């Protein structure tokens, strides 16, 4: 009987520990998101921003969609994708200034040492939406730290097609 009670107690404690670990990982993922967002407006967070990423050459790419894609396809120099680096992007937003990104309808999927984060976003300059779309991150847990392994997003220009979801925010400044 003592053995059975000890076994049940051990199993309950293991379940609680696993749940606490998942909560801790979700909190750490929210920290990654928060550093990403605040680095846009706080130049003192440049190194923290760079430290979010697995390495310097992660996939950092976008595709146009909707009316923006239709509009751009008729141009002679149309390129269906944008690809670059997070460091070049950060230097650009800091140089040009007054940018921020707002997140909407955030979803985190966590599976042990792998997570995905997806959300709708608006990219704004001086509180005016420049573009919007959907963004997808792949994040890996490496030595107890979450690192962004890829960032992919769709892009729609606000001056071509109005953002449909800005009234549905739960993760916006």
C-alpha positions in Angstrom: 0.0 0.0 0.0 2.8 2.4 0.9 4.5 1.6 -2.4 1.3 2.4 -4.4 0.8 5.7 -2.5 4.4 6.7 -3.1 4.1 5.8 -6.8 0.9 7.9 -7.2 2.5 10.8 -5.3 5.6 10.6 -7.5 3.4 10.6 -10.7 1.4 13.6 -9.5 4.6 15.5 -8.7 6.1 14.6 -12.1 2.9 16.0 -13.8 3.1 19.2 -11.8 6.8 19.6 -12.6 6.1 19.1 -16.3 3.3 21.6 -16.3 5.4 24.1 -14.4 8.2 23.7 -16.9 5.8 24.3 -19.8 4.5 27.4 -18.1 8.0 28.6 -17.6 8.8 28.0 -21.3 5.7 29.9 -22.4 6.8 32.8 -20.1 10.3 32.7 -21.7 8.7 32.7 -25.2 6.7 35.8 -24.2 9.9 37.4 -23.1 11.4 36.7 -26.6 8.4 38.4 -28.1 8.6 41.4 -25.8 12.3 41.9 -26.5 11.6 41.7 -30.2 8.9 44.3 -30.0 10.6 46.8 -27.6 13.9 46.7 -29.5 12.2 48.5 -32.3 11.7 51.6 -30.2 14.6 51.2 -27.7 18.1 51.4 -29.3 19.7 50.2 -26.0 18.2 46.8 -26.8 20.2 46.2 -30.0 22.4 43.4 -28.5 19.4 41.8 -26.8 17.6 41.8 -30.2 20.6 40.1 -31.9 20.8 37.6 -29.0 17.2 36.4 -29.8 18.4 34.6 -32.9 20.0 31.2 -33.4 22.7 32.5 -35.7 23.3 35.4 -38.1 22.0 33.7 -41.2 18.5 32.5 -40.2 15.8 32.6 -42.8 14.3 36.1 -42.8 11.9 36.3 -45.7 8.5 37.6 -46.9 6.1 37.2 -49.7 3.5 39.7 -51.0 -0.1 38.7 -51.0 -3.6 40.0 -51.9 -4.0 43.3 -53.7 -0.5 44.3 -53.0 0.9 41.3 -54.9 -1.5 42.0 -57.8 -0.4 45.6 -57.9 3.3 44.9 -57.8 3.2 42.0 -60.3 2.6 44.5 -63.1 5.9 46.4 -62.4 8.9 45.6 -64.5 11.2 45.0 -61.5 8.7 42.9 -59.5 10.3 40.4 -57.1 7.9 37.9 -55.5 9.9 37.6 -52.3 11.9 39.8 -50.0 14.8 38.2 -48.2 17.4 39.7 -45.9 18.9 39.5 -42.5 17.6 40.5 -39.1 20.7 42.7 -38.5 20.2 44.7 -41.7 16.5 45.1 -40.8 17.4 46.3 -37.3 19.9 48.8 -38.6 17.3 50.1 -41.1 14.6 50.6 -38.5 16.9 52.3 -36.1 18.4 54.5 -38.8 15.0 55.6 -40.2 13.4 55.7 -36.7 9.9 55.8 -35.3 8.9 52.2 -36.3 7.0 49.7 -34.2 5.3 46.4 -34.8 2.0 45.5 -33.2 1.0 41.9 -32.8 -2.6 40.6 -33.0 -4.2 37.1 -32.5 -0.9 35.7 -31.1 -0.7 31.8 -31.0 2.2 29.9 -29.4 2.6 26.2 -30.0 5.1 24.5 -27.7 6.4 21.0 -28.2 9.4 20.3 -25.8 12.4 22.1 -27.4 10.6 23.4 -30.4 8.0 26.2 -30.6 6.2 28.2 -33.3 4.8 31.6 -32.8 2.3 33.0 -35.3 0.3 36.3 -35.3 -1.1 39.0 -37.5 0.9 42.2 -37.4 1.0 45.8 -38.4 4.3 47.5 -39.1 3.9 51.2 -38.3 5.9 54.4 -38.7 4.9 57.3 -36.5 1.7 55.3 -35.6 0.7 55.0 -39.2 0.4 51.5 -40.7 2.8 50.9 -43.5 2.2 47.3 -44.1 0.4 44.3 -42.4 0.1 40.6 -42.7 0.8 37.3 -41.0 4.1 36.4 -39.3 5.5 33.0 -38.4 8.5 32.3 -36.2 10.2 28.9 -35.6 12.0 28.9 -32.3 14.3 26.3 -30.8 15.3 25.8 -27.2 19.1 25.6 -27.0 20.8 25.2 -23.7 17.7 26.4 -21.9 17.4 29.5 -24.0 14.8 30.1 -26.8 16.3 31.2 -30.1 14.5 32.3 -33.2 15.5 30.0 -36.1 13.3 31.6 -38.8 11.0 34.5 -39.4 8.6 34.4 -42.3 5.8 36.9 -43.1 3.3 38.0 -45.6 3.1 41.6 -46.6 0.2 43.8 -47.7 0.7 47.6 -48.2 -1.7 49.6 -46.3 -2.0 52.2 -49.1 -3.2 49.5 -51.4 -5.4 47.4 -49.1 -6.6 48.4 -45.6 -5.7 46.1 -42.7 -8.8 44.1 -41.7 -7.8 43.0 -38.1 -6.6 46.0 -36.1 -9.7 46.0 -34.0 -9.1 42.5 -32.8 -5.9 43.1 -30.7 -4.9 41.5 -27.5 -1.2 42.0 -27.8 -0.8 45.6 -28.9 1.0 48.6 -27.4 
